[in-house]
Amino acid sequence: MNSSSLETCTLLACQVTIPTVRNAGQKFNHIDSMIEKISVSLGQRPAQLVVLPELATIEYSRDAFDQLAGLAENLDGPSVERMRGLATRYRTTVVFGMPRCSQGQYFISQLAIGCDGEILTCYDKLHICQYGASIEKEFFHPGQSLSVFSVAGFRFAPIICYDIRIPELSRSLTLEKEVDCILHCGAYYRDESFASWHSFAITRAMENQLYLLSLNRAGEQYGDSLFCLPWMDENQPEVHFSTHDEDFRYLQIERSSIDEARENYTFLKDRLSDYSRFPQ
């Protein structure tokens, strides 16, 4: 690794369409098609990190979740093998979501597969959502740990959809895990909570002074992914993806932007160690 690799990292963020997936055949056809689209982009321009949304291998619906016995996999399954092939072929790290089965339980998982094909981490969604279009508590169990991995000298942490609304998680990743970029991968349906999602993402990035990719799937009821910088204003705003369509975006993580934000705006440094000591 040369010194310049520690200053920047190029991401390919894939707001992809997820079709109807109710059986293994439909799932693998979809994954193969998705990999083909990503390969076209990587063939034209490389990236050190490729990111896909929450549950990218299946549709988000009750009909699909009712078929988890045939759609969920373990870490040795064919979905992982297909993504491993993509990672090694293009010498990139691939982050993608899938339903994972372990000891008879199902998890909403986000995996990172390194350029050598090894699994760098598997994050199981900590906060399971059950409101609006979300029906996760009926099917999935919550995870039990945080996950961090490194690419090109930067520390990344996957979180999933509803996790963004719990500020303690992002704060812990920032202060205790020293993360540079949060990969917030979701399946944001246009229900009553959709309009507030961007506000949470922007706030998490600004208050923690780091990069935050908030990546949705594409579709009539999805879209509007967001890329947040460590500092945003009228001169350097957040990056918005297509409202509905598939959108493959190359994004840049820069060490200098994190350092500059934290040097110019010192609210992380100015935090007090304990607020409970103040009288009511």
BAMI-891725 format. One record per atom (N, C-alpha, C): residue number from 1; residue in one letter; z, x negated, y negated; atom name. Coordinates in pm, whole numbers, plus 50000, padded with zeros to 5 digits. Each point is the difference from the previous one (the first is absolute). Layout:
N
   nr  rest      w      u      v  atom
  NUM     a      Z      X      Y    CA
...
END
This chain:
280
   nr  rest      w      u      v  atom
    1     m  50000  49915  50119     N
    1     m  50000  50085  49881    CA
    1     m  50000  49912  49877     C
    2     n  49904  50018  49909     N
    2     n  49999  49920  49879    CA
    2     n  50085  50065  49892     C
    3     s  50023  49925  49892     N
    3     s  50091  50049  49898    CA
    3     s  49950  50128  49933     C
    4     s  49866  50015  49986     N
    4     s  49948  50118  49934    CA
    4     s  50027  50127  50078     C
    5     s  50013  49987  50133     N
    5     s  50025  50119  50082    CA
    5     s  50137  50059  49973     C
    6     l  50090  49923  49936     N
    6     l  50131  50050  49967    CA
    6     l  50000  50075  49867     C
    7     e  49890  50000  49927     N
    7     e  49994  50062  49869    CA
    7     e  49933  50137  50001     C
    8     t  49909  50023  50095     N
    8     t  49929  50128  50007    CA
    8     t  49983  50043  50145     C
    9     c  49984  50130  50019     N
    9     c  49970  50056  50131    CA
    9     c  49908  50120  49979     C
   10     t  49892  50006  50075     N
   10     t  49903  50109  49987    CA
   10     t  50023  50105  50107     C
   11     l  50015  50125  49957     N
   11     l  50020  50114  50090    CA
   11     l  49874  50086  50001     C
   12     l  49969  50054  50117     N
   12     l  49902  50107  50011    CA
   12     l  50076  50126  50039     C
   13     a  50012  50093  49905     N
   13     a  50073  50125  50023    CA
   13     a  49901  50110  50034     C
   14     c  50020  50066  50113     N
   14     c  49901  50092  50055    CA
   14     c  50050  50144  49997     C
   15     q  49955  50076  49899     N
   15     q  50025  50144  49998    CA
   15     q  49892  50065  50086     C
   16     v  50034  50025  50126     N
   16     v  49902  50043  50099    CA
   16     v  50021  50147  50037     C
   17     t  49892  50061  50044     N
   17     t  50006  50137  50051    CA
   17     t  50047  49999  50145     C
   18     i  50091  50090  50033     N
   18     i  50047  50016  50138    CA
   18     i  49948  50134  50051     C
   19     p  49911  50001  50098     N
   19     p  49943  50126  50050    CA
   19     p  50097  50071  50095     C
   20     t  49953  50109  50059     N
   20     t  50077  50070  50102    CA
   20     t  50022  49906  50120     C
   21     v  50126  49981  50036     N
   21     v  50034  49913  50114    CA
   21     v  50105  50073  50084     C
   22     r  49957  50052  50115     N
   22     r  50091  50075  50087    CA
   22     r  50009  49940  50139     C
   23     n  49916  49897  50028     N
   23     n  50004  49937  50133    CA
   23     n  49961  49854  49986     C
   24     a  50018  49926  50107     N
   24     a  49978  49855  49995    CA
   24     a  49855  49965  49967     C
   25     g  49906  50077  50053     N
   25     g  49860  49972  49973    CA
   25     g  49967  50011  49853     C
   26     q  50046  50108  49936     N
   26     q  49978  50016  49857    CA
   26     q  50070  49889  49921     C
   27     k  50117  49960  50046     N
   27     k  50075  49895  49931    CA
   27     k  49923  49868  50001     C
   28     f  49951  49961  50116     N
   28     f  49933  49869  50009    CA
   28     f  49864  50003  49930     C
   29     n  49931  50114  50002     N
   29     n  49877  50010  49922    CA
   29     n  50028  49981  49852     C
   30     h  50108  50061  49954     N
   30     h  50039  49987  49859    CA
   30     h  50038  49855  49968     C
   31     i  50081  49937  50083     N
   31     i  50043  49863  49974    CA
   31     i  49881  49906  49997     C
   32     d  49910  50017  50095     N
   32     d  49881  49914  50003    CA
   32     d  49915  50018  49874     C
   33     s  49986  50124  49955     N
   33     s  49924  50027  49879    CA
   33     s  50069  49938  49878     C
   34     m  50130  50013  49995     N
   34     m  50077  49944  49890    CA
   34     m  49987  49847  49995     C
   35     i  50009  49937  50116     N
   35     i  49988  49855  50008    CA
   35     i  49860  49956  49958     C
   36     e  49899  50079  50035     N
   36     e  49864  49965  49961    CA
   36     e  49985  50001  49848     C
   37     k  50059  50100  49934     N
   37     k  49993  50005  49854    CA
   37     k  50073  49882  49937     C
   38     i  50115  49966  50053     N
   38     i  50075  49886  49946    CA
   38     i  49922  49871  50022     C
   39     s  49936  49989  50115     N
   39     s  49923  49880  50031    CA
   39     s  49885  49980  49902     C
   40     v  49938  50110  49959     N
   40     v  49893  49989  49901    CA
   40     v  50053  49939  49871     C
   41     s  50116  50047  49955     N
   41     s  50060  49945  49878    CA
   41     s  50038  49854  50016     C
   42     l  50065  49967  50112     N
   42     l  50044  49862  50021    CA
   42     l  49882  49906  50021     C
   43     g  49892  50052  50054     N
   43     g  49881  49918  50016    CA
   43     g  49938  49961  49867     C
   44     q  50022  50084  49899     N
   44     q  49946  49971  49867    CA
   44     q  50098  49919  49915     C
   45     r  50129  50025  50022     N
   45     r  50101  49931  49921    CA
   45     r  50129  49993  50082     C
   46     p  50053  49882  50024     N
   46     p  50121  49989  50082    CA
   46     p  50125  50044  49925     C
   47     a  50104  50026  50075     N
   47     a  50131  50033  49944    CA
   47     a  50106  49941  50091     C
   48     q  50112  49960  49942     N
   48     q  50109  49945  50080    CA
   48     q  50085  50108  50064     C
   49     l  49990  50123  49948     N
   49     l  50080  50110  50050    CA
   49     l  49920  50129  49990     C
   50     v  49996  50076  50109     N
   50     v  49935  50131  50004    CA
   50     v  50109  50104  50025     C
   51     v  50000  50108  49919     N
   51     v  50106  50100  50011    CA
   51     v  49939  50138  50021     C
   52     l  50056  50072  50097     N
   52     l  49960  50137  50033    CA
   52     l  50119  50095  49984     C
   53     p  49976  50130  49986     N
   53     p  50108  50095  49972    CA
   53     p  50094  50027  50118     C
   54     e  50098  50082  49971     N
   54     e  50093  50053  50100    CA
   54     e  49922  50076  50107     C
   55     l  50039  49980  50126     N
   55     l  49939  50071  50113    CA
   55     l  49848  49999  49991     C
   56     a  49945  49881  49971     N
   56     a  49855  49989  49977    CA
   56     a  49918  50030  50125     C
   57     t  50061  49998  50117     N
   57     t  49925  50020  50124    CA
   57     t  49986  50147  50038     C
   58     i  50076  50090  49936     N
   58     i  49994  50142  50037    CA
   58     i  50007  50087  49874     C
   59     e  49963  50125  50014     N
   59     e  50016  50093  49888    CA
   59     e  50148  50034  49985     C
   60     y  50037  50045  49880     N
   60     y  50137  50043  49975    CA
   60     y  50002  50153  50007     C
   61     s  50045  50052  50115     N
   61     s  50004  50145  50018    CA
   61     s  50090  50034  50118     C
   62     r  50044  50123  50003     N
   62     r  50079  50046  50114    CA
   62     r  49919  49996  50128     C
   63     d  49872  50036  49990     N
   63     d  49915  49999  50120    CA
   63     d  49991  49860  50059     C
   64     a  49990  49899  49914     N
   64     a  49994  49862  50050    CA
   64     a  50137  49956  50053     C
   65     f  50105  50034  49928     N
   65     f  50134  49958  50043    CA
   65     f  50040  50066  50133     C
   66     d  49948  50119  50026     N
   66     d  50026  50065  50129    CA
   66     d  49938  49921  50116     C
   67     q  49906  49910  49967     N
   67     q  49933  49920  50102    CA
   67     q  50047  49854  50000     C
   68     l  50118  49974  49947     N
   68     l  50048  49862  49990    CA
   68     l  50010  49930  50136     C
   69     a  50024  50076  50104     N
   69     a  50008  49938  50133    CA
   69     a  49871  49927  50036     C
   70     g  49888  50049  49949     N
   70     g  49873  49934  50027    CA
   70     g  49948  49916  49886     C
   71     l  50062  50010  49881     N
   71     l  49950  49929  49883    CA
   71     l  50087  49880  49961     C
   72     a  50130  50008  50025     N
   72     a  50090  49889  49965    CA
   72     a  49982  49886  50100     C
   73     e  50028  49879  49956     N
   73     e  49985  49881  50085    CA
   73     e  50119  49907  49979     C
   74     n  50013  49904  50089     N
   74     n  50096  49893  49978    CA
   74     n  49927  49882  49936     C
   75     l  50069  49889  49985     N
   75     l  49942  49886  49928    CA
   75     l  49897  49924  50082     C
   76     d  49981  50038  50125     N
   76     d  49897  49938  50084    CA
   76     d  49879  50091  50019     C
   77     g  49993  50108  49921     N
   77     g  49897  50100  50022    CA
   77     g  49864  49962  49944     C
   78     p  49899  50081  50031     N
   78     p  49863  49970  49959    CA
   78     p  49976  50005  49849     C
   79     s  50077  50079  49926     N
   79     s  49984  49999  49854    CA
   79     s  50037  49864  49942     C
   80     v  50110  49945  50049     N
   80     v  50042  49866  49956    CA
   80     v  49896  49897  50039     C
   81     e  49944  50012  50119     N
   81     e  49898  49904  50044    CA
   81     e  49877  50006  49910     C
   82     r  49960  50120  49961     N
   82     r  49884  50012  49911    CA
   82     r  50029  49936  49864     C
   83     m  50117  50023  49945     N
   83     m  50036  49940  49872    CA
   83     m  50019  49849  50012     C
   84     r  50048  49957  50114     N
   84     r  50012  49856  50025    CA
   84     r  49861  49934  49996     C
   85     g  49901  50068  50058     N
   85     g  49864  49946  49996    CA
   85     g  49948  49988  49858     C
   86     l  50029  50100  49916     N
   86     l  49958  49994  49859    CA
   86     l  50067  49883  49929     C
   87     a  50129  49984  50022     N
   87     a  50074  49893  49932    CA
   87     a  49949  49862  50038     C
   88     t  49979  49978  50128     N
   88     t  49956  49867  50044    CA
   88     t  49855  49972  49963     C
   89     r  49916  50103  50004     N
   89     r  49859  49979  49967    CA
   89     r  49982  49955  49856     C
   90     y  50078  50060  49909     N
   90     y  49982  49970  49858    CA
   90     y  50113  49914  49943     C
   91     r  50087  49951  50088     N
   91     r  50108  49909  49960    CA
   91     r  50079  50061  49884     C
   92     t  50045  50122  50022     N
   92     t  50075  50073  49899    CA
   92     t  50122  50064  50066     C
   93     t  50094  50043  49920     N
   93     t  50114  50078  50048    CA
   93     t  49971  50147  49978     C
   94     v  50022  50081  50103     N
   94     v  49970  50143  49995    CA
   94     v  50130  50080  50010     C
   95     v  50020  50089  49904     N
   95     v  50116  50089  49999    CA
   95     v  49949  50143  50018     C
   96     f  50049  50069  50102     N
   96     f  49951  50136  50026    CA
   96     f  50111  50085  50060     C
   97     g  49984  50132  49985     N
   97     g  50100  50092  50051    CA
   97     g  49955  50072  50125     C
   98     m  50095  50024  50091     N
   98     m  49971  50074  50122    CA
   98     m  50127  50066  50051     C
   99     p  49988  50105  50083     N
   99     p  50119  50055  50067    CA
   99     p  50036  49910  50118     C
  100     r  50125  49958  50004     N
  100     r  50044  49906  50103    CA
  100     r  50098  50069  50094     C
  101     c  49985  49971  50127     N
  101     c  50090  50053  50102    CA
  101     c  50086  49888  50055     C
  102     s  50130  50023  50006     N
  102     s  50091  49901  50058    CA
  102     s  50118  50074  50063     C
  103     q  50020  49977  50128     N
  103     q  50111  50059  50076    CA
  103     q  50007  50152  49982     C
  104     g  49883  50063  50005     N
  104     g  49994  50145  49995    CA
  104     g  50013  50060  49862     C
  105     q  50007  49915  49895     N
  105     q  50010  50049  49863    CA
  105     q  49876  49959  49921     C
  106     y  49968  50079  49897     N
  106     y  49884  49972  49917    CA
  106     y  50044  49954  49861     C
  107     f  49924  49903  49947     N
  107     f  50029  49944  49869    CA
  107     f  49871  49994  49918     C
  108     i  50015  50018  49868     N
  108     i  49889  49976  49909    CA
  108     i  50006  49853  49961     C
  109     s  49908  49921  50050     N
  109     s  50009  49855  49989    CA
  109     s  49888  49941  49916     C
  110     q  50032  49891  49933     N
  110     q  49901  49922  49926    CA
  110     q  50007  49857  50055     C
  111     l  49889  49955  50057     N
  111     l  49995  49868  50064    CA
  111     l  49924  49902  49913     C
  112     a  50040  49874  50006     N
  112     a  49925  49891  49937    CA
  112     a  49959  49903  50111     C
  113     i  49869  49979  50012     N
  113     i  49945  49909  50100    CA
  113     i  49939  49882  49926     C
  114     g  50047  49879  50032     N
  114     g  49956  49881  49931    CA
  114     g  49861  49956  50041     C
  115     c  49947  49902  49927     N
  115     c  49862  49955  50023    CA
  115     c  49983  49933  50136     C
  116     d  50110  49964  50065     N
  116     d  49993  49944  50135    CA
  116     d  50017  50107  50108     C
  117     g  50012  50126  49958     N
  117     g  50013  50110  50094    CA
  117     g  50142  50035  50038     C
  118     e  50096  49925  49950     N
  118     e  50140  50028  50033    CA
  118     e  50056  50111  49910     C
  119     i  50088  50083  50054     N
  119     i  50067  50103  49921    CA
  119     i  50107  49933  49914     C
  120     l  49984  50010  49869     N
  120     l  50096  49938  49908    CA
  120     l  50123  50087  49983     C
  121     t  49979  50129  49998     N
  121     t  50112  50093  49986    CA
  121     t  49957  50140  50039     C
  122     c  50097  50081  50036     N
  122     c  49978  50142  50023    CA
  122     c  50111  50074  49929     C
  123     y  49964  50073  49896     N
  123     y  50097  50077  49923    CA
  123     y  49993  50146  50040     C
  124     d  50114  50056  50037     N
  124     d  50012  50142  50032    CA
  124     d  50059  50072  49879     C
  125     k  49933  50104  49957     N
  125     k  50039  50074  49879    CA
  125     k  50148  50038  50003     C
  126     l  50072  49958  49897     N
  126     l  50144  50023  49996    CA
  126     l  50035  50143  49963     C
  127     h  49928  50057  49904     N
  127     h  50033  50131  49947    CA
  127     h  49894  50101  50046     C
  128     i  50039  50089  50086     N
  128     i  49908  50096  50060    CA
  128     i  49996  50125  49913     C
  129     c  49880  50044  49965     N
  129     c  49982  50107  49901    CA
  129     c  49981  50137  50066     C
  130     q  50063  50100  49938     N
  130     q  49990  50136  50052    CA
  130     q  50002  50098  49883     C
  131     y  49895  49999  49920     N
  131     y  49981  50102  49897    CA
  131     y  49853  50003  49963     C
  132     g  49957  50107  49933     N
  132     g  49859  50013  49966    CA
  132     g  49915  50000  50126     C
  133     a  49899  49912  50002     N
  133     a  49911  49988  50116    CA
  133     a  50054  49908  50107     C
  134     s  50118  49942  49977     N
  134     s  50057  49901  50093    CA
  134     s  50086  50069  50106     C
  135     i  49979  49962  50126     N
  135     i  50069  50063  50112    CA
  135     i  50053  49894  50096     C
  136     e  50044  49888  49946     N
  136     e  50026  49882  50081    CA
  136     e  50128  50008  50083     C
  137     k  50101  50067  49950     N
  137     k  50126  50004  50072    CA
  137     k  49990  50079  50131     C
  138     e  49896  50076  50014     N
  138     e  49977  50074  50124    CA
  138     e  49942  49912  50110     C
  139     f  49947  49882  49962     N
  139     f  49927  49918  50098    CA
  139     f  50045  49854  50006     C
  140     f  50048  49946  49888     N
  140     f  50022  49855  49993    CA
  140     f  50147  49965  49977     C
  141     h  50035  49879  50041     N
  141     h  50132  49944  49975    CA
  141     h  49991  49897  49887     C
  142     p  50110  49982  49924     N
  142     p  49998  49901  49892    CA
  142     p  50016  49858  50054     C
  143     g  49947  49904  49927     N
  143     g  50016  49860  50036    CA
  143     g  50141  49950  49971     C
  144     q  50025  49875  50037     N
  144     q  50134  49945  49988    CA
  144     q  50004  49863  49931     C
  145     s  49888  49958  49942     N
  145     s  50000  49866  49940    CA
  145     s  49892  49989  49894     C
  146     l  50015  49899  49913     N
  146     l  49899  49966  49901    CA
  146     l  49904  49898  50060     C
  147     s  49884  49986  49937     N
  147     s  49900  49905  50048    CA
  147     s  49939  49925  49883     C
  148     v  49985  49869  50017     N
  148     v  49937  49915  49900    CA
  148     v  49912  49899  50072     C
  149     f  49882  49972  49945     N
  149     f  49914  49896  50056    CA
  149     f  49933  49926  49885     C
  150     s  49945  49884  50029     N
  150     s  49942  49915  49896    CA
  150     s  49851  49978  50024     C
  151     v  49925  50000  49891     N
  151     v  49858  49964  49999    CA
  151     v  49974  49916  49876     C
  152     a  49941  49884  50018     N
  152     a  49962  49911  49888    CA
  152     a  50118  49971  49908     C
  153     g  50119  49989  50056     N
  153     g  50117  49966  49922    CA
  153     g  50067  50117  49931     C
  154     f  49947  50120  50015     N
  154     f  50060  50120  49941    CA
  154     f  50072  50080  50107     C
  155     r  50109  50064  49959     N
  155     r  50079  50082  50092    CA
  155     r  49966  50148  49978     C
  156     f  49959  50065  50109     N
  156     f  49960  50140  49997    CA
  156     f  50098  50082  50086     C
  157     a  50022  50124  49957     N
  157     a  50083  50092  50078    CA
  157     a  49930  50134  50011     C
  158     p  49976  50050  50119     N
  158     p  49946  50135  50015    CA
  158     p  50110  50104  49987     C
  159     i  49972  50105  49924     N
  159     i  50082  50122  50003    CA
  159     i  49901  50115  50015     C
  160     i  50050  50119  50033     N
  160     i  49909  50108  50038    CA
  160     i  50035  50129  49925     C
  161     c  49904  50049  49924     N
  161     c  49999  50132  49937    CA
  161     c  50135  50037  49937     C
  162     y  50077  50087  50062     N
  162     y  50126  50052  49945    CA
  162     y  50098  49889  49963     C
  163     d  49988  49883  50061     N
  163     d  50089  49887  49968    CA
  163     d  50001  49968  49851     C
  164     i  49890  50027  49928     N
  164     i  49990  49961  49860    CA
  164     i  50099  50076  49913     C
  165     r  50045  50115  50049     N
  165     r  50089  50086  49921    CA
  165     r  50147  49962  50015     C
  166     i  50027  49898  50078     N
  166     i  50136  49952  50021    CA
  166     i  50012  49863  49930     C
  167     p  50053  49993  49878     N
  167     p  49993  49876  49922    CA
  167     p  50075  49883  50062     C
  168     e  50105  50028  50076     N
  168     e  50078  49892  50059    CA
  168     e  49917  49913  50094     C
  169     l  49901  50060  50067     N
  169     l  49918  49922  50093    CA
  169     l  49918  49895  49926     C
  170     s  49926  50039  49898     N
  170     s  49919  49905  49925    CA
  170     s  50087  49896  49930     C
  171     r  50116  50042  49952     N
  171     r  50091  49906  49933    CA
  171     r  50051  49896  50098     C
  172     s  50034  50043  50120     N
  172     s  50048  49906  50101    CA
  172     s  49891  49901  50040     C
  173     l  49877  50049  50014     N
  173     l  49889  49912  50034    CA
  173     l  49978  49896  49890     C
  174     t  50021  50039  49876     N
  174     t  49981  49910  49887    CA
  174     t  50110  49896  49992     C
  175     l  50123  50045  49999     N
  175     l  50113  49910  49974    CA
  175     l  50045  49922  50122     C
  176     e  49999  50063  50116     N
  176     e  50052  49935  50119    CA
  176     e  49891  49933  50083     C
  177     k  49881  50059  50003     N
  177     k  49891  49945  50081    CA
  177     k  49898  49921  49917     C
  178     e  50015  50002  49868     N
  178     e  49915  49922  49908    CA
  178     e  49851  50029  50022     C
  179     v  49969  50128  50009     N
  179     v  49863  50044  50023    CA
  179     v  49919  49991  49870     C
  180     d  49874  49961  50012     N
  180     d  49908  49991  49886    CA
  180     d  49913  50125  49986     C
  181     c  49973  50067  50111     N
  181     c  49913  50118  49998    CA
  181     c  50046  50099  50107     C
  182     i  50019  50123  49959     N
  182     i  50032  50108  50094    CA
  182     i  49870  50072  50035     C
  183     l  49975  50013  50130     N
  183     l  49883  50072  50049    CA
  183     l  50045  50140  50039     C
  184     h  49982  50093  49907     N
  184     h  50046  50137  50019    CA
  184     h  49884  50082  50054     C
  185     c  50000  50022  50130     N
  185     c  49888  50067  50067    CA
  185     c  50039  50144  50031     C
  186     g  49917  50095  49955     N
  186     g  50038  50139  50012    CA
  186     g  49892  50089  50059     C
  187     a  50037  50127  50017     N
  187     a  49906  50106  50034    CA
  187     a  50034  50116  49906     C
  188     y  49969  49979  49873     N
  188     y  50040  50094  49896    CA
  188     y  49904  50118  49992     C
  189     y  50045  50112  50052     N
  189     y  49926  50126  49993    CA
  189     y  50028  50066  49864     C
  190     r  49905  50076  49952     N
  190     r  50015  50060  49867    CA
  190     r  50087  50126  50006     C
  191     d  50127  49979  50034     N
  191     d  50098  50108  49998    CA
  191     d  50079  49992  49869     C
  192     e  50114  50067  49993     N
  192     e  50076  50007  49875    CA
  192     e  50059  49866  49957     C
  193     s  50011  49903  50091     N
  193     s  50058  49870  49964    CA
  193     s  49895  49898  49959     C
  194     f  49871  50034  50014     N
  194     f  49893  49903  49975    CA
  194     f  50002  49951  49856     C
  195     a  50022  50090  49905     N
  195     a  49991  49965  49858    CA
  195     a  50104  49897  49957     C
  196     s  50111  49991  50069     N
  196     s  50107  49908  49961    CA
  196     s  49990  49864  50068     C
  197     w  49913  49987  50098     N
  197     w  49991  49876  50079    CA
  197     w  49972  49877  49913     C
  198     h  49901  50007  49910     N
  198     h  49966  49884  49918    CA
  198     h  50116  49955  49913     C
  199     s  50077  50094  49950     N
  199     s  50114  49964  49915    CA
  199     s  50101  49915  50077     C
  200     f  50024  50036  50124     N
  200     f  50092  49922  50084    CA
  200     f  49944  49860  50023     C
  201     a  49871  49990  50032     N
  201     a  49940  49870  50029    CA
  201     a  50003  49909  49878     C
  202     i  49963  50053  49885     N
  202     i  50000  49921  49878    CA
  202     i  50141  49954  49966     C
  203     t  50096  50088  50015     N
  203     t  50139  49965  49970    CA
  203     t  50052  49891  50094     C
  204     r  49972  50013  50131     N
  204     r  50046  49898  50095    CA
  204     r  49941  49863  49965     C
  205     a  49873  49994  49961     N
  205     a  49938  49872  49964    CA
  205     a  50062  49944  49873     C
  206     m  50016  50083  49898     N
  206     m  50049  49953  49871    CA
  206     m  50147  49958  50006     C
  207     e  50082  50080  50067     N
  207     e  50143  49969  50001    CA
  207     e  50031  49877  50084     C
  208     n  49913  49970  50097     N
  208     n  50020  49883  50086    CA
  208     n  49909  49884  49963     C
  209     q  49908  50022  49907     N
  209     q  49913  49896  49946    CA
  209     q  49924  49926  50112     C
  210     l  49933  50080  50080     N
  210     l  49916  49946  50107    CA
  210     l  49874  50084  50014     C
  211     y  49908  49955  50083     N
  211     y  49880  50077  50031    CA
  211     y  50034  50111  50100     C
  212     l  49931  50111  49986     N
  212     l  50021  50110  50093    CA
  212     l  49866  50071  50022     C
  213     l  49953  49995  50122     N
  213     l  49880  50075  50039    CA
  213     l  50045  50130  50064     C
  214     s  49959  50111  49939     N
  214     s  50034  50133  50051    CA
  214     s  49872  50061  50054     C
  215     l  49979  49987  50131     N
  215     l  49870  50026  50062    CA
  215     l  50001  50130  50080     C
  216     n  49915  50092  49960     N
  216     n  49984  50129  50067    CA
  216     n  49874  49997  50087     C
  217     r  49983  50102  50083     N
  217     r  49872  50021  50069    CA
  217     r  49905  50075  49907     C
  218     a  49872  49999  50030     N
  218     a  49901  50073  49922    CA
  218     a  49986  50143  50053     C
  219     g  49936  50087  49922     N
  219     g  49976  50136  50045    CA
  219     g  50022  50101  49890     C
  220     e  49955  50121  50023     N
  220     e  50010  50107  49900    CA
  220     e  50144  50025  49959     C
  221     q  50094  49985  50094     N
  221     q  50141  50026  49971    CA
  221     q  50082  49871  49987     C
  222     y  49934  49886  49990     N
  222     y  50071  49872  49992    CA
  222     y  49948  49919  49882     C
  223     g  49981  49870  50014     N
  223     g  49944  49917  49895    CA
  223     g  50100  49957  49894     C
  224     d  49946  49943  49890     N
  224     d  50079  49959  49882    CA
  224     d  50097  49885  50029     C
  225     s  49960  49904  50083     N
  225     s  50085  49883  50022    CA
  225     s  50022  49926  49868     C
  226     l  50099  49912  50000     N
  226     l  50045  49936  49876    CA
  226     l  50043  49857  50028     C
  227     f  49963  49908  49910     N
  227     f  50045  49862  50008    CA
  227     f  50076  49968  49873     C
  228     c  50127  49963  50015     N
  228     c  50089  49975  49886    CA
  228     c  50028  49852  49985     C
  229     l  50007  49956  49874     N
  229     l  50027  49862  49965    CA
  229     l  50148  49982  49969     C
  230     p  50047  49875  49994     N
  230     p  50141  49977  49967    CA
  230     p  50037  50047  49859     C
  231     w  49899  50003  49910     N
  231     w  50020  50059  49868    CA
  231     w  49874  50076  49964     C
  232     m  50014  50122  49950     N
  232     m  49885  50082  49964    CA
  232     m  50021  50059  49861     C
  233     d  49894  49999  49922     N
  233     d  50000  50064  49869    CA
  233     d  49858  50041  49966     C
  234     e  49974  50033  49873     N
  234     e  49867  50047  49963    CA
  234     e  49893  49893  50014     C
  235     n  50040  49873  50001     N
  235     n  49905  49891  50012    CA
  235     n  49976  49957  50145     C
  236     q  50095  50025  50087     N
  236     q  49986  49967  50142    CA
  236     q  50058  50115  50083     C
  237     p  49922  50107  50013     N
  237     p  50048  50119  50070    CA
  237     p  49991  49986  50153     C
  238     e  50058  50095  50069     N
  238     e  49987  50008  50144    CA
  238     e  49854  50027  50038     C
  239     v  49965  49969  50125     N
  239     v  49863  50018  50049    CA
  239     v  49995  50128  50084     C
  240     h  49910  50091  49963     N
  240     h  49986  50126  50071    CA
  240     h  49877  49997  50091     C
  241     f  50016  50048  50121     N
  241     f  49890  50013  50095    CA
  241     f  49930  50135  49979     C
  242     s  49897  50025  50081     N
  242     s  49927  50125  49992    CA
  242     s  50092  50120  50023     C
  243     t  49967  50110  49933     N
  243     t  50082  50120  50012    CA
  243     t  49997  50057  50142     C
  244     h  49886  49991  50068     N
  244     h  49989  50054  50135    CA
  244     h  49925  49908  50097     C
  245     d  49902  49926  49952     N
  245     d  49906  49930  50088    CA
  245     d  50061  49873  50061     C
  246     e  49936  49953  50104     N
  246     e  50036  49870  50054    CA
  246     e  49982  49894  49892     C
  247     d  50092  49905  49998     N
  247     d  50000  49899  49894    CA
  247     d  50058  49871  50056     C
  248     f  49917  49897  50008     N
  248     f  50042  49871  50051    CA
  248     f  50012  49905  49881     C
  249     r  50123  49966  49962     N
  249     r  50024  49924  49878    CA
  249     r  50054  49860  50031     C
  250     y  49940  49902  49934     N
  250     y  50054  49864  50003    CA
  250     y  50098  49985  49884     C
  251     l  50118  49955  50032     N
  251     l  50108  49989  49903    CA
  251     l  50059  49860  50005     C
  252     q  50051  49955  49887     N
  252     q  50051  49864  49991    CA
  252     q  50150  50000  49973     C
  253     i  50073  49925  50080     N
  253     i  50142  49974  49977    CA
  253     i  50010  49862  49936     C
  254     e  50070  49989  49889     N
  254     e  50010  49873  49929    CA
  254     e  50146  49964  49976     C
  255     r  50036  49881  50041     N
  255     r  50137  49953  49980    CA
  255     r  50038  49999  49853     C
  256     s  49907  49959  49915     N
  256     s  50031  49989  49857    CA
  256     s  50036  50135  49938     C
  257     s  49940  50109  50051     N
  257     s  50030  50131  49944    CA
  257     s  50143  50044  50030     C
  258     i  50047  49968  50119     N
  258     i  50139  50031  50034    CA
  258     i  50095  49918  49914     C
  259     d  49974  49870  49992     N
  259     d  50087  49911  49921    CA
  259     d  50002  50040  49853     C
  260     e  49883  50032  49947     N
  260     e  49991  50035  49858    CA
  260     e  50073  50130  49970     C
  261     a  49987  50100  50086     N
  261     a  50069  50126  49980    CA
  261     a  50151  49981  49999     C
  262     r  50048  49919  50091     N
  262     r  50145  49980  50010    CA
  262     r  50055  49910  49891     C
  263     e  49913  49915  49944     N
  263     e  50042  49916  49889    CA
  263     e  50001  50077  49869     C
  264     n  49900  50085  49980     N
  264     n  49989  50073  49873    CA
  264     n  50093  50121  49993     C
  265     y  50022  50063  50113     N
  265     y  50081  50122  50004    CA
  265     y  50111  49977  50102     C
  266     t  50120  49977  49951     N
  266     t  50106  49942  50084    CA
  266     t  50094  50104  50060     C
  267     f  49952  50123  50023     N
  267     f  50094  50100  50049    CA
  267     f  50047  49976  50142     C
  268     l  49926  49929  50084     N
  268     l  50055  49963  50131    CA
  268     l  50113  49899  49984     C
  269     k  49978  49904  49912     N
  269     k  50101  49896  49977    CA
  269     k  50123  50057  49931     C
  270     d  49982  50102  49918     N
  270     d  50110  50055  49920    CA
  270     d  50081  50106  50074     C
  271     r  49967  50026  50125     N
  271     r  50080  50092  50080    CA
  271     r  50142  49948  50013     C
  272     l  50096  50091  49998     N
  272     l  50138  49964  50029    CA
  272     l  50023  50001  50150     C
  273     s  50093  49920  50045     N
  273     s  50021  49988  50145    CA
  273     s  50069  50122  50059     C
  274     d  50074  50075  49916     N
  274     d  50078  50111  50052    CA
  274     d  50018  50105  49891     C
  275     y  49950  50120  50021     N
  275     y  50015  50107  49904    CA
  275     y  50115  50096  50035     C
  276     s  50052  49986  50121     N
  276     s  50109  50090  50041    CA
  276     s  50132  49966  49934     C
  277     r  50008  49883  49938     N
  277     r  50127  49957  49939    CA
  277     r  50026  50070  49866     C
  278     f  49899  50064  49944     N
  278     f  50020  50066  49870    CA
  278     f  50072  50133  50018     C
  279     p  50096  50028  49913     N
  279     p  50073  50128  50010    CA
  279     p  49911  50118  49964     C
  280     q  50033  50113  50057     N
  280     q  49925  50120  49970    CA
  280     q  50045  50056  49866     C
END
